[in-house]
Amino acid sequence: MNLWRTYDRLRTLEDELFAGFDLTAQQYNTLRLLRGQHPKSLATLTIARRLVSRAPDITRLLDKLEQRELISRQRKSENRRVVQVGITAAGLELLSQLDAPVRRCHERQLGHLAPDQLSKLTDLLQIARRPHEEPDQIWS
């Protein structure tokens, strides 16, 4: 089996999980990033930069989350072009419902690897992405 086919199979497990909660992987990652900043908010462009897979239309992604009342958005009074995004109580609740299923999904994807193998994999992935990320990139 080639590497891309393996990657697609791993992604399919996540896609199926998130579909059951009417989310995409990018929407889930957006909520996860916002939970990590809670109770503070993040600027829209900061979210777009931090997403693992780039969201070509971050505004539409946020629109869908806001329609479901999972996030809230506010414009800064001193700079109306900056939109701050925060997670709502409903967003936090949804993530808490997802915590255990996501953990089980990851165990299904990578649970066969020993701790030292997971550590090596993490190191290799960090090395692989380094040339493709911005100097101030923060991964959480």
PyMOL commands that place a pseudoatom at each C-alpha (Angstrom):
pseudoatom trace, name=CA, resn=MET, resi=1, chain=A, elem=C, hetatm=0, pos=[0.000, 0.000, 0.000]
pseudoatom trace, name=CA, resn=ASN, resi=2, chain=A, elem=C, hetatm=0, pos=[1.457, 3.371, -0.901]
pseudoatom trace, name=CA, resn=LEU, resi=3, chain=A, elem=C, hetatm=0, pos=[1.819, 6.263, 1.544]
pseudoatom trace, name=CA, resn=TRP, resi=4, chain=A, elem=C, hetatm=0, pos=[-1.002, 8.376, 0.096]
pseudoatom trace, name=CA, resn=ARG, resi=5, chain=A, elem=C, hetatm=0, pos=[-3.487, 5.522, 0.237]
pseudoatom trace, name=CA, resn=THR, resi=6, chain=A, elem=C, hetatm=0, pos=[-2.570, 4.951, 3.890]
pseudoatom trace, name=CA, resn=TYR, resi=7, chain=A, elem=C, hetatm=0, pos=[-2.976, 8.655, 4.590]
pseudoatom trace, name=CA, resn=ASP, resi=8, chain=A, elem=C, hetatm=0, pos=[-6.403, 8.636, 2.911]
pseudoatom trace, name=CA, resn=ARG, resi=9, chain=A, elem=C, hetatm=0, pos=[-7.514, 5.681, 5.051]
pseudoatom trace, name=CA, resn=LEU, resi=10, chain=A, elem=C, hetatm=0, pos=[-6.428, 7.466, 8.231]
pseudoatom trace, name=CA, resn=ARG, resi=11, chain=A, elem=C, hetatm=0, pos=[-8.221, 10.658, 7.158]
pseudoatom trace, name=CA, resn=THR, resi=12, chain=A, elem=C, hetatm=0, pos=[-11.372, 8.711, 6.313]
pseudoatom trace, name=CA, resn=LEU, resi=13, chain=A, elem=C, hetatm=0, pos=[-11.647, 7.554, 9.927]
pseudoatom trace, name=CA, resn=GLU, resi=14, chain=A, elem=C, hetatm=0, pos=[-11.583, 11.169, 11.094]
pseudoatom trace, name=CA, resn=ASP, resi=15, chain=A, elem=C, hetatm=0, pos=[-13.927, 12.371, 8.356]
pseudoatom trace, name=CA, resn=GLU, resi=16, chain=A, elem=C, hetatm=0, pos=[-16.480, 9.719, 9.312]
pseudoatom trace, name=CA, resn=LEU, resi=17, chain=A, elem=C, hetatm=0, pos=[-16.199, 10.650, 12.988]
pseudoatom trace, name=CA, resn=PHE, resi=18, chain=A, elem=C, hetatm=0, pos=[-16.652, 14.385, 12.394]
pseudoatom trace, name=CA, resn=ALA, resi=19, chain=A, elem=C, hetatm=0, pos=[-19.472, 13.833, 9.896]
pseudoatom trace, name=CA, resn=GLY, resi=20, chain=A, elem=C, hetatm=0, pos=[-21.429, 12.186, 12.707]
pseudoatom trace, name=CA, resn=PHE, resi=21, chain=A, elem=C, hetatm=0, pos=[-21.294, 15.541, 14.507]
pseudoatom trace, name=CA, resn=ASP, resi=22, chain=A, elem=C, hetatm=0, pos=[-21.968, 17.547, 11.319]
pseudoatom trace, name=CA, resn=LEU, resi=23, chain=A, elem=C, hetatm=0, pos=[-18.418, 18.939, 11.298]
pseudoatom trace, name=CA, resn=THR, resi=24, chain=A, elem=C, hetatm=0, pos=[-15.446, 18.917, 8.980]
pseudoatom trace, name=CA, resn=ALA, resi=25, chain=A, elem=C, hetatm=0, pos=[-11.917, 18.271, 10.215]
pseudoatom trace, name=CA, resn=GLN, resi=26, chain=A, elem=C, hetatm=0, pos=[-11.101, 21.958, 9.661]
pseudoatom trace, name=CA, resn=GLN, resi=27, chain=A, elem=C, hetatm=0, pos=[-14.120, 23.050, 11.689]
pseudoatom trace, name=CA, resn=TYR, resi=28, chain=A, elem=C, hetatm=0, pos=[-13.110, 20.692, 14.494]
pseudoatom trace, name=CA, resn=ASN, resi=29, chain=A, elem=C, hetatm=0, pos=[-9.546, 22.006, 14.450]
pseudoatom trace, name=CA, resn=THR, resi=30, chain=A, elem=C, hetatm=0, pos=[-10.845, 25.579, 14.538]
pseudoatom trace, name=CA, resn=LEU, resi=31, chain=A, elem=C, hetatm=0, pos=[-12.925, 24.786, 17.619]
pseudoatom trace, name=CA, resn=ARG, resi=32, chain=A, elem=C, hetatm=0, pos=[-9.962, 23.018, 19.206]
pseudoatom trace, name=CA, resn=LEU, resi=33, chain=A, elem=C, hetatm=0, pos=[-7.722, 26.055, 18.624]
pseudoatom trace, name=CA, resn=LEU, resi=34, chain=A, elem=C, hetatm=0, pos=[-10.349, 28.343, 20.134]
pseudoatom trace, name=CA, resn=ARG, resi=35, chain=A, elem=C, hetatm=0, pos=[-10.775, 26.080, 23.167]
pseudoatom trace, name=CA, resn=GLY, resi=36, chain=A, elem=C, hetatm=0, pos=[-7.021, 26.338, 23.721]
pseudoatom trace, name=CA, resn=GLN, resi=37, chain=A, elem=C, hetatm=0, pos=[-7.329, 30.139, 23.907]
pseudoatom trace, name=CA, resn=HIS, resi=38, chain=A, elem=C, hetatm=0, pos=[-10.565, 30.250, 25.895]
pseudoatom trace, name=CA, resn=PRO, resi=39, chain=A, elem=C, hetatm=0, pos=[-11.666, 32.564, 27.455]
pseudoatom trace, name=CA, resn=LYS, resi=40, chain=A, elem=C, hetatm=0, pos=[-9.598, 34.733, 25.114]
pseudoatom trace, name=CA, resn=SER, resi=41, chain=A, elem=C, hetatm=0, pos=[-10.328, 34.986, 21.412]
pseudoatom trace, name=CA, resn=LEU, resi=42, chain=A, elem=C, hetatm=0, pos=[-8.230, 34.738, 18.254]
pseudoatom trace, name=CA, resn=ALA, resi=43, chain=A, elem=C, hetatm=0, pos=[-8.128, 36.930, 15.167]
pseudoatom trace, name=CA, resn=THR, resi=44, chain=A, elem=C, hetatm=0, pos=[-9.543, 35.329, 12.040]
pseudoatom trace, name=CA, resn=LEU, resi=45, chain=A, elem=C, hetatm=0, pos=[-6.198, 35.460, 10.236]
pseudoatom trace, name=CA, resn=THR, resi=46, chain=A, elem=C, hetatm=0, pos=[-4.446, 33.859, 13.212]
pseudoatom trace, name=CA, resn=ILE, resi=47, chain=A, elem=C, hetatm=0, pos=[-6.876, 30.946, 13.041]
pseudoatom trace, name=CA, resn=ALA, resi=48, chain=A, elem=C, hetatm=0, pos=[-6.287, 30.592, 9.305]
pseudoatom trace, name=CA, resn=ARG, resi=49, chain=A, elem=C, hetatm=0, pos=[-2.502, 30.481, 9.854]
pseudoatom trace, name=CA, resn=ARG, resi=50, chain=A, elem=C, hetatm=0, pos=[-2.722, 27.915, 12.662]
pseudoatom trace, name=CA, resn=LEU, resi=51, chain=A, elem=C, hetatm=0, pos=[-4.930, 25.401, 10.896]
pseudoatom trace, name=CA, resn=VAL, resi=52, chain=A, elem=C, hetatm=0, pos=[-3.035, 22.271, 9.928]
pseudoatom trace, name=CA, resn=SER, resi=53, chain=A, elem=C, hetatm=0, pos=[-4.661, 22.166, 6.496]
pseudoatom trace, name=CA, resn=ARG, resi=54, chain=A, elem=C, hetatm=0, pos=[-5.221, 25.580, 5.023]
pseudoatom trace, name=CA, resn=ALA, resi=55, chain=A, elem=C, hetatm=0, pos=[-8.782, 26.847, 4.823]
pseudoatom trace, name=CA, resn=PRO, resi=56, chain=A, elem=C, hetatm=0, pos=[-9.148, 28.626, 1.487]
pseudoatom trace, name=CA, resn=ASP, resi=57, chain=A, elem=C, hetatm=0, pos=[-12.292, 30.361, 2.702]
pseudoatom trace, name=CA, resn=ILE, resi=58, chain=A, elem=C, hetatm=0, pos=[-11.924, 30.919, 6.440]
pseudoatom trace, name=CA, resn=THR, resi=59, chain=A, elem=C, hetatm=0, pos=[-14.907, 33.293, 6.431]
pseudoatom trace, name=CA, resn=ARG, resi=60, chain=A, elem=C, hetatm=0, pos=[-17.270, 30.605, 5.160]
pseudoatom trace, name=CA, resn=LEU, resi=61, chain=A, elem=C, hetatm=0, pos=[-15.873, 28.081, 7.653]
pseudoatom trace, name=CA, resn=LEU, resi=62, chain=A, elem=C, hetatm=0, pos=[-16.509, 30.539, 10.498]
pseudoatom trace, name=CA, resn=ASP, resi=63, chain=A, elem=C, hetatm=0, pos=[-19.951, 31.438, 9.122]
pseudoatom trace, name=CA, resn=LYS, resi=64, chain=A, elem=C, hetatm=0, pos=[-21.026, 27.805, 9.435]
pseudoatom trace, name=CA, resn=LEU, resi=65, chain=A, elem=C, hetatm=0, pos=[-19.721, 27.531, 13.006]
pseudoatom trace, name=CA, resn=GLU, resi=66, chain=A, elem=C, hetatm=0, pos=[-21.406, 30.799, 13.952]
pseudoatom trace, name=CA, resn=GLN, resi=67, chain=A, elem=C, hetatm=0, pos=[-24.731, 29.673, 12.446]
pseudoatom trace, name=CA, resn=ARG, resi=68, chain=A, elem=C, hetatm=0, pos=[-24.590, 26.697, 14.809]
pseudoatom trace, name=CA, resn=GLU, resi=69, chain=A, elem=C, hetatm=0, pos=[-23.740, 29.085, 17.694]
pseudoatom trace, name=CA, resn=LEU, resi=70, chain=A, elem=C, hetatm=0, pos=[-20.452, 27.260, 18.314]
pseudoatom trace, name=CA, resn=ILE, resi=71, chain=A, elem=C, hetatm=0, pos=[-18.411, 30.468, 17.973]
pseudoatom trace, name=CA, resn=SER, resi=72, chain=A, elem=C, hetatm=0, pos=[-18.940, 34.195, 18.294]
pseudoatom trace, name=CA, resn=ARG, resi=73, chain=A, elem=C, hetatm=0, pos=[-17.264, 36.979, 16.335]
pseudoatom trace, name=CA, resn=GLN, resi=74, chain=A, elem=C, hetatm=0, pos=[-16.588, 40.589, 17.238]
pseudoatom trace, name=CA, resn=ARG, resi=75, chain=A, elem=C, hetatm=0, pos=[-14.905, 43.418, 15.402]
pseudoatom trace, name=CA, resn=LYS, resi=76, chain=A, elem=C, hetatm=0, pos=[-12.336, 45.421, 17.318]
pseudoatom trace, name=CA, resn=SER, resi=77, chain=A, elem=C, hetatm=0, pos=[-13.457, 49.015, 17.786]
pseudoatom trace, name=CA, resn=GLU, resi=78, chain=A, elem=C, hetatm=0, pos=[-9.936, 50.358, 17.187]
pseudoatom trace, name=CA, resn=ASN, resi=79, chain=A, elem=C, hetatm=0, pos=[-9.572, 48.410, 13.916]
pseudoatom trace, name=CA, resn=ARG, resi=80, chain=A, elem=C, hetatm=0, pos=[-12.818, 47.286, 12.296]
pseudoatom trace, name=CA, resn=ARG, resi=81, chain=A, elem=C, hetatm=0, pos=[-10.912, 45.071, 9.831]
pseudoatom trace, name=CA, resn=VAL, resi=82, chain=A, elem=C, hetatm=0, pos=[-9.827, 42.730, 12.643]
pseudoatom trace, name=CA, resn=VAL, resi=83, chain=A, elem=C, hetatm=0, pos=[-12.413, 40.130, 13.615]
pseudoatom trace, name=CA, resn=GLN, resi=84, chain=A, elem=C, hetatm=0, pos=[-11.907, 38.331, 16.918]
pseudoatom trace, name=CA, resn=VAL, resi=85, chain=A, elem=C, hetatm=0, pos=[-13.357, 34.827, 17.241]
pseudoatom trace, name=CA, resn=GLY, resi=86, chain=A, elem=C, hetatm=0, pos=[-14.202, 33.057, 20.480]
pseudoatom trace, name=CA, resn=ILE, resi=87, chain=A, elem=C, hetatm=0, pos=[-15.711, 29.712, 21.315]
pseudoatom trace, name=CA, resn=THR, resi=88, chain=A, elem=C, hetatm=0, pos=[-19.156, 29.611, 22.922]
pseudoatom trace, name=CA, resn=ALA, resi=89, chain=A, elem=C, hetatm=0, pos=[-20.477, 27.356, 25.665]
pseudoatom trace, name=CA, resn=ALA, resi=90, chain=A, elem=C, hetatm=0, pos=[-22.141, 25.263, 22.945]
pseudoatom trace, name=CA, resn=GLY, resi=91, chain=A, elem=C, hetatm=0, pos=[-18.783, 24.920, 21.173]
pseudoatom trace, name=CA, resn=LEU, resi=92, chain=A, elem=C, hetatm=0, pos=[-17.088, 23.844, 24.388]
pseudoatom trace, name=CA, resn=GLU, resi=93, chain=A, elem=C, hetatm=0, pos=[-19.852, 21.315, 25.026]
pseudoatom trace, name=CA, resn=LEU, resi=94, chain=A, elem=C, hetatm=0, pos=[-19.541, 19.855, 21.529]
pseudoatom trace, name=CA, resn=LEU, resi=95, chain=A, elem=C, hetatm=0, pos=[-15.776, 19.477, 21.955]
pseudoatom trace, name=CA, resn=SER, resi=96, chain=A, elem=C, hetatm=0, pos=[-16.253, 17.747, 25.295]
pseudoatom trace, name=CA, resn=GLN, resi=97, chain=A, elem=C, hetatm=0, pos=[-18.588, 15.277, 23.546]
pseudoatom trace, name=CA, resn=LEU, resi=98, chain=A, elem=C, hetatm=0, pos=[-15.901, 14.721, 20.905]
pseudoatom trace, name=CA, resn=ASP, resi=99, chain=A, elem=C, hetatm=0, pos=[-12.933, 14.253, 23.259]
pseudoatom trace, name=CA, resn=ALA, resi=100, chain=A, elem=C, hetatm=0, pos=[-13.398, 10.521, 23.879]
pseudoatom trace, name=CA, resn=PRO, resi=101, chain=A, elem=C, hetatm=0, pos=[-14.402, 9.594, 20.296]
pseudoatom trace, name=CA, resn=VAL, resi=102, chain=A, elem=C, hetatm=0, pos=[-11.424, 11.529, 18.887]
pseudoatom trace, name=CA, resn=ARG, resi=103, chain=A, elem=C, hetatm=0, pos=[-9.091, 9.787, 21.341]
pseudoatom trace, name=CA, resn=ARG, resi=104, chain=A, elem=C, hetatm=0, pos=[-10.498, 6.397, 20.250]
pseudoatom trace, name=CA, resn=CYS, resi=105, chain=A, elem=C, hetatm=0, pos=[-10.100, 7.371, 16.594]
pseudoatom trace, name=CA, resn=HIS, resi=106, chain=A, elem=C, hetatm=0, pos=[-6.453, 8.305, 17.152]
pseudoatom trace, name=CA, resn=GLU, resi=107, chain=A, elem=C, hetatm=0, pos=[-5.872, 5.039, 19.013]
pseudoatom trace, name=CA, resn=ARG, resi=108, chain=A, elem=C, hetatm=0, pos=[-7.375, 3.199, 16.054]
pseudoatom trace, name=CA, resn=GLN, resi=109, chain=A, elem=C, hetatm=0, pos=[-5.136, 5.139, 13.668]
pseudoatom trace, name=CA, resn=LEU, resi=110, chain=A, elem=C, hetatm=0, pos=[-1.860, 4.954, 15.606]
pseudoatom trace, name=CA, resn=GLY, resi=111, chain=A, elem=C, hetatm=0, pos=[-2.429, 2.758, 18.647]
pseudoatom trace, name=CA, resn=HIS, resi=112, chain=A, elem=C, hetatm=0, pos=[-0.298, -0.022, 17.201]
pseudoatom trace, name=CA, resn=LEU, resi=113, chain=A, elem=C, hetatm=0, pos=[2.824, 2.158, 17.500]
pseudoatom trace, name=CA, resn=ALA, resi=114, chain=A, elem=C, hetatm=0, pos=[5.038, 1.960, 20.588]
pseudoatom trace, name=CA, resn=PRO, resi=115, chain=A, elem=C, hetatm=0, pos=[5.643, 5.196, 22.545]
pseudoatom trace, name=CA, resn=ASP, resi=116, chain=A, elem=C, hetatm=0, pos=[9.176, 5.550, 21.150]
pseudoatom trace, name=CA, resn=GLN, resi=117, chain=A, elem=C, hetatm=0, pos=[7.825, 5.098, 17.609]
pseudoatom trace, name=CA, resn=LEU, resi=118, chain=A, elem=C, hetatm=0, pos=[5.202, 7.786, 18.200]
pseudoatom trace, name=CA, resn=SER, resi=119, chain=A, elem=C, hetatm=0, pos=[7.923, 10.095, 19.482]
pseudoatom trace, name=CA, resn=LYS, resi=120, chain=A, elem=C, hetatm=0, pos=[10.031, 9.453, 16.368]
pseudoatom trace, name=CA, resn=LEU, resi=121, chain=A, elem=C, hetatm=0, pos=[6.997, 10.011, 14.145]
pseudoatom trace, name=CA, resn=THR, resi=122, chain=A, elem=C, hetatm=0, pos=[6.288, 13.325, 15.873]
pseudoatom trace, name=CA, resn=ASP, resi=123, chain=A, elem=C, hetatm=0, pos=[9.900, 14.412, 15.434]
pseudoatom trace, name=CA, resn=LEU, resi=124, chain=A, elem=C, hetatm=0, pos=[9.872, 13.478, 11.743]
pseudoatom trace, name=CA, resn=LEU, resi=125, chain=A, elem=C, hetatm=0, pos=[6.607, 15.310, 11.103]
pseudoatom trace, name=CA, resn=GLN, resi=126, chain=A, elem=C, hetatm=0, pos=[7.976, 18.440, 12.797]
pseudoatom trace, name=CA, resn=ILE, resi=127, chain=A, elem=C, hetatm=0, pos=[11.077, 18.285, 10.603]
pseudoatom trace, name=CA, resn=ALA, resi=128, chain=A, elem=C, hetatm=0, pos=[8.960, 17.702, 7.483]
pseudoatom trace, name=CA, resn=ARG, resi=129, chain=A, elem=C, hetatm=0, pos=[6.683, 20.699, 8.087]
pseudoatom trace, name=CA, resn=ARG, resi=130, chain=A, elem=C, hetatm=0, pos=[9.342, 23.176, 9.251]
pseudoatom trace, name=CA, resn=PRO, resi=131, chain=A, elem=C, hetatm=0, pos=[10.240, 24.527, 5.778]
pseudoatom trace, name=CA, resn=HIS, resi=132, chain=A, elem=C, hetatm=0, pos=[6.551, 25.055, 4.999]
pseudoatom trace, name=CA, resn=GLU, resi=133, chain=A, elem=C, hetatm=0, pos=[5.452, 27.031, 8.038]
pseudoatom trace, name=CA, resn=GLU, resi=134, chain=A, elem=C, hetatm=0, pos=[5.782, 30.657, 8.933]
pseudoatom trace, name=CA, resn=PRO, resi=135, chain=A, elem=C, hetatm=0, pos=[8.583, 31.601, 11.333]
pseudoatom trace, name=CA, resn=ASP, resi=136, chain=A, elem=C, hetatm=0, pos=[6.111, 32.538, 14.099]
pseudoatom trace, name=CA, resn=GLN, resi=137, chain=A, elem=C, hetatm=0, pos=[3.914, 29.448, 13.597]
pseudoatom trace, name=CA, resn=ILE, resi=138, chain=A, elem=C, hetatm=0, pos=[2.545, 28.101, 16.857]
pseudoatom trace, name=CA, resn=TRP, resi=139, chain=A, elem=C, hetatm=0, pos=[1.201, 24.551, 16.891]
pseudoatom trace, name=CA, resn=SER, resi=140, chain=A, elem=C, hetatm=0, pos=[-1.177, 23.592, 19.638]
for i in range(1, 140): cmd.bond("trace and resi %d" % i, "trace and resi %d" % (i + 1))
show_as sticks, trace
zoom trace
